[in-house]
Amino acid sequence: MIRLVRFCETLLFFRSPPVRLMLSTLAVLIPLSCVSTLNAEEKFKPIFDGKTLDGWEGNPNLWSVEDGAITGVTTDDDPIKANTFLVWKGTAANFVLKLDFKTSKVGNSGVQYRSKVLDKEKFIVGGYQADIDPSMKFAGINYEEKGRGILATRGQRVVLSDDEDPKVEQFGKADELAKKIKQSDWNSYRIVANGRKLSHYINGELMSEVVDNSKKKFAEKGVIALQLHRGPAMTIQFKNLTLKELK
């Protein structure tokens, strides 16, 4: 199985028309799982070009591109008074979002999705958030910014409704899952929003999951945005942002 996966990954590097024609001709010799892998990879589209902030909106004094990564910086000399965001100029409903992130030793951040822009001038956003936190208190949780607050902590699978208390399943220990997250280094985030099910993975580990059955507060679609949190000076970086829409 491992050899098969490596073979499939090798094929992903060869995407020129001649090679694709060859693969098509020899299709009967290629494992179907490889074809599926190729097709799955093709569906992920970059939403950051690695060089500019084209396609994004935010405070230009706070956001830039450094070393191929979206970089947000706040300082003690000029602290921000409220959480602010870099907002992708698009909307997404059902999707898989993959990205890498690295944060300084202080400062909370996160990735908003299916969210709403509440203040266009100050770039204030509200909605579901996949949390990033170097203290490891909140990293991986589902937090609804400007809404219901914490929906699921790390290691929890929570079912929400309007009429009943949340149903909570503890599938993992928060402190053990925190050991999967690297301090002051690059980590990978995978956010899966499929219908009412919202799943957060860091470095391949499921960190939290929410099934939002609320008729009043469930968000079907919205913007994707990256957070700079008010408080101590901080730096947050994001790269390799790709999105695959789900039917």
C-alpha positions as CSV (number, residue, x, y, z in Angstrom):
1,M,0.0,0.0,0.0
2,I,2.8,2.4,0.9
3,R,4.6,1.7,-2.4
4,L,1.3,2.3,-4.3
5,V,0.9,5.7,-2.6
6,R,4.5,6.7,-3.4
7,F,3.9,5.6,-7.0
8,C,0.8,7.8,-7.2
9,E,2.6,10.7,-5.6
10,T,5.4,10.4,-8.2
11,L,2.9,10.5,-11.0
12,L,1.5,13.8,-9.7
13,F,4.8,15.6,-10.7
14,F,4.3,14.7,-14.4
15,R,1.4,16.7,-15.7
16,S,2.6,17.7,-19.2
17,P,0.3,16.8,-22.2
18,P,2.6,14.0,-23.5
19,V,2.8,12.3,-20.2
20,R,-1.0,12.6,-19.7
21,L,-1.5,11.0,-23.1
22,M,0.8,8.2,-22.2
23,L,-1.1,7.6,-18.9
24,S,-4.3,7.6,-20.8
25,T,-3.0,5.0,-23.3
26,L,-1.7,2.8,-20.5
27,A,-4.7,3.4,-18.3
28,V,-5.4,-0.3,-17.9
29,L,-1.9,-0.7,-16.3
30,I,-2.4,2.1,-13.8
31,P,-4.1,1.2,-10.5
32,L,-7.5,2.9,-10.2
33,S,-6.5,4.4,-6.9
34,C,-3.7,6.3,-8.7
35,V,-6.2,7.8,-11.1
36,S,-8.4,8.8,-8.2
37,T,-5.4,10.4,-6.5
38,L,-4.5,12.4,-9.6
39,N,-8.1,13.6,-10.0
40,A,-8.4,14.5,-6.3
41,E,-5.3,16.5,-6.4
42,E,-6.4,18.4,-9.5
43,K,-9.5,19.6,-7.7
44,F,-7.6,21.6,-5.2
45,K,-7.1,25.1,-6.4
46,P,-4.7,27.7,-4.9
47,I,-6.3,30.8,-3.4
48,F,-3.0,32.4,-2.6
49,D,-0.4,32.9,-5.4
50,G,2.6,32.9,-3.1
51,K,3.7,36.4,-4.2
52,T,1.0,38.9,-3.7
53,L,-2.3,39.5,-1.8
54,D,-4.3,39.6,-5.0
55,G,-7.7,38.2,-4.3
56,W,-7.6,39.2,-0.6
57,E,-8.6,42.3,1.3
58,G,-7.3,43.6,4.6
59,N,-5.4,46.3,6.4
60,P,-2.2,46.8,4.3
61,N,-0.4,48.1,7.3
62,L,-0.8,44.7,9.0
63,W,-0.7,42.2,6.1
64,S,2.0,41.5,3.6
65,V,3.8,38.6,1.8
66,E,7.2,37.6,3.2
67,D,9.2,34.6,2.1
68,G,6.3,33.3,0.0
69,A,3.8,33.4,3.0
70,I,0.9,35.7,3.9
71,T,2.3,37.5,7.0
72,G,0.3,39.4,9.6
73,V,2.1,41.5,12.2
74,T,1.0,43.6,15.1
75,T,3.3,45.7,17.3
76,D,3.3,46.9,20.9
77,D,3.9,50.5,19.6
78,D,0.7,50.5,17.6
79,P,-1.6,47.7,18.9
80,I,-4.9,46.9,17.2
81,K,-8.0,47.6,19.2
82,A,-10.1,44.8,17.8
83,N,-9.6,41.5,16.0
84,T,-9.0,42.1,12.3
85,F,-8.9,39.8,9.3
86,L,-7.5,39.3,5.8
87,V,-10.5,38.3,3.8
88,W,-10.5,36.2,0.7
89,K,-12.6,37.7,-2.1
90,G,-14.8,34.7,-2.6
91,T,-17.3,32.5,-0.8
92,A,-17.3,28.8,-0.1
93,A,-20.0,26.4,1.1
94,N,-18.9,22.8,1.1
95,F,-15.2,22.4,0.8
96,V,-11.8,21.1,2.0
97,L,-9.4,23.9,2.8
98,K,-5.7,23.0,3.2
99,L,-3.0,25.4,4.4
100,D,0.2,25.7,6.4
101,F,0.6,28.1,9.3
102,K,3.3,29.3,11.7
103,T,2.8,31.6,14.6
104,S,5.0,33.5,17.1
105,K,5.2,32.4,20.7
106,V,2.3,34.7,21.6
107,G,-0.9,35.8,20.0
108,N,-4.1,34.0,19.1
109,S,-5.1,33.6,15.5
110,G,-7.4,31.4,13.4
111,V,-9.0,30.7,10.1
112,Q,-12.6,31.9,9.6
113,Y,-14.9,30.0,7.2
114,R,-18.5,30.2,6.1
115,S,-18.2,33.6,7.8
116,K,-19.7,37.1,7.3
117,V,-17.9,40.4,7.0
118,L,-19.5,42.6,9.7
119,D,-17.4,45.7,9.2
120,K,-15.8,46.2,5.7
121,E,-13.7,49.2,6.8
122,K,-12.2,47.5,9.8
123,F,-12.2,44.0,8.3
124,I,-14.1,42.5,11.2
125,V,-15.5,39.1,10.5
126,G,-17.9,36.7,12.4
127,G,-18.5,33.0,12.0
128,Y,-16.9,29.6,12.4
129,Q,-13.2,29.6,13.2
130,A,-10.5,27.0,13.2
131,D,-8.4,28.3,16.0
132,I,-4.6,28.8,16.2
133,D,-3.0,29.4,19.5
134,P,0.7,28.9,20.5
135,S,-0.3,28.4,24.1
136,M,-2.2,25.3,23.0
137,K,-5.2,26.2,25.0
138,F,-7.4,26.8,22.0
139,A,-5.5,25.4,19.0
140,G,-7.7,23.2,16.8
141,I,-11.0,24.1,18.5
142,N,-14.1,25.4,16.7
143,Y,-14.9,28.9,17.9
144,E,-17.7,31.0,16.5
145,E,-16.4,34.6,16.3
146,K,-19.0,37.2,17.2
147,G,-21.4,34.4,17.9
148,R,-21.8,31.4,20.2
149,G,-18.2,31.3,21.3
150,I,-16.6,27.8,21.8
151,L,-18.5,25.2,19.9
152,A,-16.1,22.3,20.5
153,T,-12.8,22.1,22.4
154,R,-9.9,20.0,21.2
155,G,-10.7,16.4,21.4
156,Q,-14.5,16.9,21.3
157,R,-17.1,15.9,18.8
158,V,-20.2,18.1,19.4
159,V,-23.7,17.9,18.0
160,L,-25.6,21.3,18.3
161,S,-29.3,22.0,18.0
162,D,-31.7,24.7,19.0
163,D,-33.9,22.7,21.3
164,E,-31.4,20.5,23.3
165,D,-28.2,20.9,25.1
166,P,-25.1,20.1,23.0
167,K,-24.3,16.4,22.8
168,V,-20.6,16.0,23.5
169,E,-18.4,13.0,22.7
170,Q,-14.8,13.1,24.0
171,F,-12.8,11.2,21.3
172,G,-9.3,12.4,22.5
173,K,-7.4,14.1,25.2
174,A,-6.7,17.8,24.6
175,D,-3.2,17.7,26.0
176,E,-2.2,14.6,24.0
177,L,-3.5,16.1,20.8
178,A,-1.6,19.3,21.5
179,K,1.6,17.3,21.3
180,K,0.9,16.8,17.6
181,I,1.3,20.6,17.0
182,K,4.7,22.1,16.6
183,Q,5.7,25.2,18.4
184,S,7.1,28.2,16.4
185,D,7.3,26.0,13.3
186,W,5.1,25.1,10.3
187,N,2.0,23.0,10.8
188,S,-0.7,21.9,8.4
189,Y,-4.3,22.7,8.8
190,R,-7.1,20.9,7.0
191,I,-10.6,22.2,7.4
192,V,-13.5,20.1,6.1
193,A,-16.9,21.8,5.9
194,N,-19.4,19.3,4.4
195,G,-23.1,20.1,5.0
196,R,-23.6,20.5,8.7
197,K,-20.4,18.7,9.7
198,L,-17.3,20.8,10.4
199,S,-14.0,19.0,11.0
200,H,-10.6,20.5,12.0
201,Y,-7.4,18.6,11.4
202,I,-3.8,19.7,12.3
203,N,-0.9,17.7,11.0
204,G,-3.3,15.0,10.0
205,E,-4.9,14.6,13.4
206,L,-8.6,15.3,14.0
207,M,-8.7,18.1,16.6
208,S,-12.4,18.8,16.9
209,E,-15.6,18.2,15.1
210,V,-19.0,19.9,15.1
211,V,-22.3,18.9,13.6
212,D,-24.3,22.1,13.6
213,N,-28.0,21.2,13.5
214,S,-29.2,24.7,14.6
215,K,-31.8,26.1,12.2
216,K,-31.2,29.6,13.5
217,K,-27.4,29.9,13.6
218,F,-26.1,27.3,11.2
219,A,-24.1,28.9,8.4
220,E,-24.4,27.3,4.9
221,K,-21.7,29.4,3.2
222,G,-19.5,32.5,3.6
223,V,-16.1,34.0,3.4
224,I,-12.7,32.6,4.3
225,A,-10.5,34.9,6.4
226,L,-7.3,34.9,8.4
227,Q,-7.1,36.5,11.9
228,L,-4.9,38.9,13.7
229,H,-5.9,39.0,17.4
230,R,-5.9,42.1,19.5
231,G,-3.5,42.0,22.5
232,P,0.3,41.4,22.6
233,A,2.4,42.0,19.5
234,M,2.3,38.9,17.3
235,T,3.2,37.4,14.0
236,I,1.3,34.8,12.0
237,Q,2.1,33.3,8.6
238,F,0.1,31.2,6.1
239,K,1.2,29.5,2.9
240,N,0.1,26.8,0.5
241,L,-3.6,27.7,0.7
242,T,-5.6,25.5,-1.5
243,L,-9.4,24.9,-1.7
244,K,-11.4,22.0,-3.1
245,E,-15.1,22.5,-3.4
246,L,-17.4,19.5,-2.5
247,K,-20.7,18.8,-4.1
